Amino acid sequence: MADLQKLLFEDRATMTDREVHATARLNACVRAFAGQELTEDVLDRINAAVAAEADRLIADGVLRERPDWLAVIYRRRLYVAFGATAVQQLSRDLKDMGAV
C-alpha cells in the first residue's frame, strides 16, 4: 500500500499510487451509505456520488478519465467494484451467484 505521507507530500505519485488514492476516495464516498436500507433509490444515489467523486479526482489530477465502476444490490447486499478488472471479476462473481 502507498505511504500516504509520501504520496501527498514528498514524491510525485506513480500510477499505482494514484490508483490506491483514487480507490480510497471512491470507497469513502460509498461508505457514506452504510447502514441505509438498500433500495434502487440508494443505488441511484451511490452512482451519483461515485460519478461526482470521479469528477473531483479528475479535477484534482489524480485520474485522467472516469474509471469503470459497478454498484449492484443483490439479496439485500451492496456490491461495488472500481476499475475494469474489478468490474469484470464482480460481474463473473454475480453470475456465479445467479444474480444475473
Contact map, one row per residue, 1 for C-alpha under 8 A:
1110000000000000000100000000000000000000000000000000000000000000000000000000000000000000000000000000
1111011000000000100100000000000000000000000000000000000000000000000000000000000000000000000000000000
1111111000000000000000000000000000000000000000000000000000000000000000000000000000000000000000000000
0111111100000000000000000000000000000000000000000000000000000000000000000000000000000000000000000000
0011111111000000000000000000000000000000000000000000000000000000000000000000000000000000000000000000
0111111111100000000000000000000000000000000000000000000000000000000000000000000000000000000000000000
0111111111111000100000000000000000000000000000000000000000000000000000000000000000000000000000000000
0001111111101000000000000000000000000000000000000000000000000000000000000000000000000000000000000000
0000111111100000000000000000000000000000000000000000000000000000000000000000000000000000000000000000
0000111111110000000000000000000000000000000000000000000000000000000000000000000000000000000000000000
0000011111111000000000000000000000000000000000000000000000000000000000000000000000000000000000000000
0000001001111100000000000000000000000000000000000000000000000000000000000000000000000000000000000000
0000001100111111110000000000000000000000000000000000000000000000000000000000000000000000000000000000
0000000000011111110000000000000000000000000000000000000000000000000000000000000000000000000000000000
0000000000001111111000000000000000000000000000000000000000000000000000000000000000000000000000000000
0000000000001111111100000000000000000000000000000000000000000000000000000000000000000000000000000000
0100001000001111111110000000000000000000000000000000000000000000000000000000000000000000000000000000
0000000000001111111111000000000000000000000000000000000000000110000000000000000000000000000000000000
0000000000000011111111100000000000000000000000000000000000000010000000000000000000000000000000000000
1100000000000001111111110000000000000000000000000000000000000000000000000000000000000000000000000000
0000000000000000111111111000000000000000000000000000000000000100000000000000000000000000000000000000
0000000000000000011111111100000000000000000000000000000010000110000000000000000000000000000000000000
0000000000000000001111111110000000000000000000000000000000000000000000000000000001000000000000000000
0000000000000000000111111111000000000000000000000000000000000000000000000000000000000000000000000000
0000000000000000000011111111100000000000000000000000100000000000000000000000000000000000000000000000
0000000000000000000001111111110000000000000000000100110000000000000000000000000001000000000000000000
0000000000000000000000111111111000000000000000000000000000000000000000000000000000000000000000000000
0000000000000000000000011111111100000000000000000000000000000000000000000000000000000000000000000000
0000000000000000000000001111111100000000000000001100100000000000000000000000000000000000000000000000
0000000000000000000000000111111111000000000001001100000000000000000000000000000000000000000000000000
0000000000000000000000000011111111000000000000000000000000000000000000000000000000000000000000000000
0000000000000000000000000001111111000000000000000000000000000000000000000000000000000000000000000000
0000000000000000000000000000011111110000010001000000000000000000000000000000000000000000000000000000
0000000000000000000000000000011111110000000000000000000000000000000000000000000000000000000000000000
0000000000000000000000000000000011111000000000000000000000000000000000000000000000000000000000000000
0000000000000000000000000000000011111100010000000000000000000000000000000000000000000000000000000000
0000000000000000000000000000000000111110010000000000000000000000000000000000000000000000000000000000
0000000000000000000000000000000000011111011000000000000000000000000000001001110000000000000000000000
0000000000000000000000000000000000001111111000000000000000000000000000001000000000000000000000000000
0000000000000000000000000000000000000111111100000000000000000000000000000000000000000000000000000000
0000000000000000000000000000000000000011111110000000000000000000000000000000000000000000000000000000
0000000000000000000000000000000010011111111111000000000000000000000000000000000000000000000000000000
0000000000000000000000000000000000000111111111100000000000000000000000111000000000000000000000000000
0000000000000000000000000000000000000001111111110000000000000000000000000000000000000000000000000000
0000000000000000000000000000000000000000111111111000000000000000000000000000000000000000000000000000
0000000000000000000000000000010010000000011111111100000000000000000000100000000000000000000000000000
0000000000000000000000000000000000000000001111111110000000000000000000100000000000000000000000000000
0000000000000000000000000000000000000000000111111111000000000000000000000000000000000000000000000000
0000000000000000000000000000110000000000000011111111100000000000000000000000000000000000000000000000
0000000000000000000000000100110000000000000001111111110000000000000000000000000000000000000000000000
0000000000000000000000000000000000000000000000111111111000000000010000000000000000000000000000000000
0000000000000000000000000000000000000000000000011111111100000000000000000000000000000000000000000000
0000000000000000000000001100100000000000000000001111111110000000000000000000000000000000000000000000
0000000000000000000000000100000000000000000000000111111111000010011000000000000000000000000000000000
0000000000000000000000000000000000000000000000000011111111100000010000000000000000000000000000000000
0000000000000000000000000000000000000000000000000001111111110000000000000000000000000000000000000000
0000000000000000000001000000000000000000000000000000111111111110000000000000000000000000000000000000
0000000000000000000000000000000000000000000000000000011111111111110000000000000000000000000000000000
0000000000000000000000000000000000000000000000000000001111111100000000000000000000000000000000000000
0000000000000000000000000000000000000000000000000000000111111110000000000000000000000000000000000000
0000000000000000000000000000000000000000000000000000000011111111000000000000000000000000000000000000
0000000000000000010011000000000000000000000000000000000011111111000000000000000000000000000000000000
0000000000000000011001000000000000000000000000000000010011011111110000000000000000000000000000000000
0000000000000000000000000000000000000000000000000000000001001111110000000000000000000000000000000000
0000000000000000000000000000000000000000000000000000000001000011111000000000000000000000000000000000
0000000000000000000000000000000000000000000000000010011001000011111100000000000000000000000000000000
0000000000000000000000000000000000000000000000000000010000000000111110000000000001110000000000000000
0000000000000000000000000000000000000000000000000000000000000000011111000000000001110010000000000000
0000000000000000000000000000000000000000000000000000000000000000001111100000000111110010000000000000
0000000000000000000000000000000000000000000000000000000000000000000111110000001111000010000000000000
0000000000000000000000000000000000000000001001100000000000000000000011111000011110000000000000000000
0000000000000000000000000000000000000000001000000000000000000000000001111100011100000000000000000000
0000000000000000000000000000000000000110001000000000000000000000000000111111111000000000000000000000
0000000000000000000000000000000000000000000000000000000000000000000000011111111000000000000000000010
0000000000000000000000000000000000000000000000000000000000000000000000001111100000000000000000000000
0000000000000000000000000000000000000100000000000000000000000000000000001111110000000000000000000000
0000000000000000000000000000000000000100000000000000000000000000000000001111111000000000000000000000
0000000000000000000000000000000000000100000000000000000000000000000000111101111100000000000000000000
0000000000000000000000000000000000000000000000000000000000000000000001111100111110000000010000000000
0000000000000000000000000000000000000000000000000000000000000000000011110000011111000000000000000000
0000000000000000000000000000000000000000000000000000000000000000000011100000001111100110010000000000
0000000000000000000000100100000000000000000000000000000000000000001111000000000111110110000000000000
0000000000000000000000000000000000000000000000000000000000000000001110000000000011111110000000000000
0000000000000000000000000000000000000000000000000000000000000000001110000000000001111111000000000000
0000000000000000000000000000000000000000000000000000000000000000000000000000000000111111100000000000
0000000000000000000000000000000000000000000000000000000000000000000000000000000011111111110000000000
0000000000000000000000000000000000000000000000000000000000000000000111000000000011111111111000000000
0000000000000000000000000000000000000000000000000000000000000000000000000000000000011111111100000000
0000000000000000000000000000000000000000000000000000000000000000000000000000000000001111111110000000
0000000000000000000000000000000000000000000000000000000000000000000000000000001010000111111111000000
0000000000000000000000000000000000000000000000000000000000000000000000000000000000000011111111100000
0000000000000000000000000000000000000000000000000000000000000000000000000000000000000001111111110000
0000000000000000000000000000000000000000000000000000000000000000000000000000000000000000111111111000
0000000000000000000000000000000000000000000000000000000000000000000000000000000000000000011111111111
0000000000000000000000000000000000000000000000000000000000000000000000000000000000000000001111111111
0000000000000000000000000000000000000000000000000000000000000000000000000000000000000000000111111110
0000000000000000000000000000000000000000000000000000000000000000000000000000000000000000000011111110
0000000000000000000000000000000000000000000000000000000000000000000000000000000000000000000001111111
0000000000000000000000000000000000000000000000000000000000000000000000000100000000000000000001111111
0000000000000000000000000000000000000000000000000000000000000000000000000000000000000000000001100111
